[in-house]
Amino acid sequence: MTVSNLSQTARVEMWAMDLVDALEANYIKSYPNSSSPVKFSTSVGRKYIKILQEHGGVHAFIDKKTGEVYKPASWKAPAKHVRYDLRIINQRTECYARADFAGGYLYIR
């Protein structure tokens, strides 16, 4: 099955996992000698996919239907403004390239 045959929700879940990989790679790049690298995971809810940092909390929210990435406002809710739209290739590429484990890429620039 090719990516174009997947449903929008399945594509968004795939992009969320790619973001998790980018965040973990950024941590390893920043701290190559760390004995216990930070891990990230996803939690799929009714409306959003939460990107969770192990022992840290919510890192980001991704809308399951649209692929829009939000900075968290709290454990349960995203901030109001969209930071990236993963459906748009340029924004998705920029999101992965700028992704840092501390979340600085989620601030409005």
C-alpha positions in Angstrom: 0.0 0.0 0.0 1.4 3.4 -1.0 1.2 6.6 1.1 -1.3 8.0 -1.4 -3.7 5.1 -0.7 -3.7 5.8 3.0 -6.6 7.7 4.7 -5.8 11.2 5.9 -5.9 10.1 9.5 -3.4 7.3 8.8 -1.1 9.8 7.0 -1.3 12.1 10.0 -0.4 9.3 12.4 2.6 8.4 10.1 3.7 12.0 10.2 3.4 12.1 14.0 5.7 9.1 14.2 8.2 10.9 11.9 8.1 13.9 14.2 8.8 11.6 17.2 11.8 10.2 15.3 13.1 13.7 14.5 12.8 14.8 18.2 14.7 11.7 19.4 17.4 12.2 16.8 17.7 15.9 17.8 18.2 14.9 21.5 20.9 12.3 20.5 22.6 14.9 18.3 22.5 17.5 21.1 23.7 15.0 23.8 25.7 12.3 22.1 27.2 11.0 25.3 23.9 10.7 27.2 23.5 7.3 28.9 19.7 7.6 28.9 18.3 9.5 25.9 14.9 11.2 26.1 12.1 9.1 24.5 8.9 10.4 22.9 5.7 8.6 22.1 2.3 9.3 20.8 -1.1 9.0 22.4 -4.2 9.0 20.0 -7.2 10.8 21.4 -10.6 11.6 20.1 -9.5 14.8 18.2 -5.7 15.1 18.7 -2.6 13.0 18.7 -0.4 14.0 21.7 3.3 13.8 21.3 4.5 12.9 24.8 7.9 13.3 26.3 8.9 10.4 28.7 9.0 11.9 32.2 8.2 15.3 30.9 4.6 15.8 29.7 2.9 16.9 26.5 5.3 18.1 23.9 2.8 18.9 21.1 -0.7 18.3 19.8 -1.4 17.2 16.2 -5.0 17.4 14.9 -5.9 13.9 13.6 -8.0 15.2 10.7 -5.9 18.1 9.4 -2.3 17.4 10.5 -2.0 20.8 12.1 0.6 21.0 14.8 0.0 23.0 18.0 2.1 23.9 21.0 0.4 22.6 24.2 -1.4 25.1 26.4 -2.0 22.5 29.1 -2.0 18.7 29.5 -5.5 18.5 27.9 -5.5 21.3 25.3 -3.5 22.9 22.6 -2.6 26.6 22.2 -4.8 28.5 19.8 -2.5 29.1 16.9 -1.4 26.5 14.3 2.4 26.2 14.3 2.8 23.8 11.3 0.5 22.1 8.8 1.9 18.6 8.0 -0.2 18.3 4.9 1.9 21.0 3.2 5.2 19.4 2.2 7.3 22.6 2.8 5.9 23.1 6.3 6.3 19.4 7.1 10.0 19.5 6.0 10.6 22.6 8.0 8.9 21.1 11.1 11.1 18.0 11.0 14.3 20.1 10.3 13.6 22.6 13.1 12.3 20.0 15.6 14.1 20.2 18.9 13.4 18.1 21.9 12.9 21.2 24.1 10.0 22.5 21.9 11.6 25.8 20.8 10.4 25.2 17.2 6.8 25.5 18.4 7.0 29.1 19.4 5.5 31.6 16.9 8.3 33.3 15.0 
